[in-house]
């Protein structure tokens, strides 16, 4: 890890925990609750254009920053609701809301998952 003062964690590019593969994408686990003693999960999601990831629904709030590319979000909880988000944009999905992400271009997303009051702690998966 590192020898910084308590409360400071610095991760270099080669210090992620592990990767999770999805069809057309890979998610790098960078900060994890138990391993890093933090109350959130931070991932870097890299997806290929033309792929769609459906039925996404988490028991935690998710905040996403689009580093590269653009994606279309479709919200299952409101018929016909969708939005396109491009590099430099961001979005938040409340815990328990189901949605779909479609990569319009190759995308790189930084995703932060945070527990909500009364909800379960964030996992390290």
C-alpha positions in Angstrom: 0.0 0.0 0.0 1.8 3.2 1.1 3.4 4.9 4.1 1.4 8.1 4.1 -0.2 9.6 7.2 -3.5 8.1 8.4 -6.4 9.1 6.2 -4.3 9.4 3.0 -4.3 6.6 0.4 -2.5 7.1 -2.9 -2.9 4.5 -5.7 -0.6 4.3 -8.6 -1.9 2.9 -11.9 -0.6 -0.6 -11.1 -2.1 -0.7 -7.6 -5.7 -1.7 -8.5 -7.1 -4.8 -6.8 -8.5 -6.9 -9.6 -10.6 -6.7 -12.9 -14.1 -7.9 -13.6 -14.9 -8.7 -17.2 -18.3 -8.1 -18.7 -19.4 -8.7 -22.4 -17.6 -5.9 -24.3 -16.1 -4.3 -21.2 -13.8 -4.6 -18.3 -14.1 -3.0 -14.8 -10.9 -2.2 -12.8 -11.5 -2.3 -9.0 -9.4 0.6 -7.7 -10.6 1.4 -4.2 -12.6 -1.3 -2.2 -14.2 -0.9 1.2 -12.7 -3.7 3.1 -9.3 -3.9 1.4 -8.7 -0.1 1.6 -10.7 0.7 4.8 -13.0 3.2 3.0 -16.7 3.5 2.8 -17.1 3.5 -1.0 -16.0 1.6 -4.1 -14.2 3.3 -7.0 -14.0 1.6 -10.3 -12.7 2.4 -13.8 -15.1 0.9 -16.4 -13.9 0.6 -20.0 -16.5 -0.4 -22.6 -16.5 -0.9 -26.3 -18.8 1.0 -28.7 -22.0 -0.8 -29.7 -22.3 -2.7 -26.4 -25.2 -2.4 -24.0 -25.3 -3.3 -20.3 -28.8 -3.9 -19.1 -30.7 -4.3 -15.9 -28.1 -2.4 -13.9 -29.4 -1.8 -10.4 -27.4 -1.4 -7.2 -28.4 -1.0 -3.5 -26.0 2.0 -3.3 -25.9 5.4 -4.9 -23.7 5.5 -8.0 -21.9 8.6 -9.3 -20.2 8.4 -12.7 -17.8 10.7 -14.5 -17.4 10.1 -18.3 -13.7 10.4 -19.0 -13.8 9.3 -22.7 -16.5 8.7 -25.3 -20.2 8.9 -24.9 -23.0 6.7 -23.7 -26.8 6.6 -23.7 -28.7 6.0 -20.5 -32.2 4.5 -20.5 -34.1 4.5 -17.2 -36.4 1.6 -16.5 -38.1 3.5 -13.7 -39.5 6.1 -16.1 -40.9 5.0 -19.4 -39.2 6.7 -22.4 -36.7 8.5 -20.2 -33.1 8.5 -21.7 -30.1 10.8 -21.8 -26.8 10.9 -23.6 -23.7 11.8 -21.6 -20.3 12.6 -23.3 -16.7 13.0 -22.1 -16.6 15.6 -19.3 -20.2 14.9 -18.3 -21.4 13.0 -15.2 -24.5 11.4 -13.8 -25.9 10.0 -10.5 -28.2 7.1 -10.1 -30.0 6.7 -6.8 -29.8 3.3 -5.0 -32.4 0.8 -6.3 -33.0 2.5 -9.7 -32.7 0.2 -12.7 -31.1 1.5 -15.9 -29.2 0.6 -19.0 -26.0 2.0 -20.5 -25.3 1.8 -24.2 -21.8 2.8 -25.4 -22.2 5.1 -28.4 -18.4 5.3 -28.7 -15.7 3.5 -26.7 -16.2 4.7 -23.1 -14.1 5.1 -20.0 -16.1 5.8 -16.9 -15.0 6.5 -13.3 -17.7 5.1 -11.0 -18.1 5.7 -7.3 -20.5 3.6 -5.3 -21.6 4.9 -1.9 -23.9 3.3 0.8 -27.2 5.1 1.6 -28.7 5.5 5.1 -30.4 2.3 6.1 -28.9 0.4 3.1 -26.2 -2.3 3.0 -22.6 -1.4 3.0 -20.8 -1.3 -0.3 -19.3 -4.6 -1.3 -15.7 -5.4 -2.5 -16.8 -7.3 -5.6 
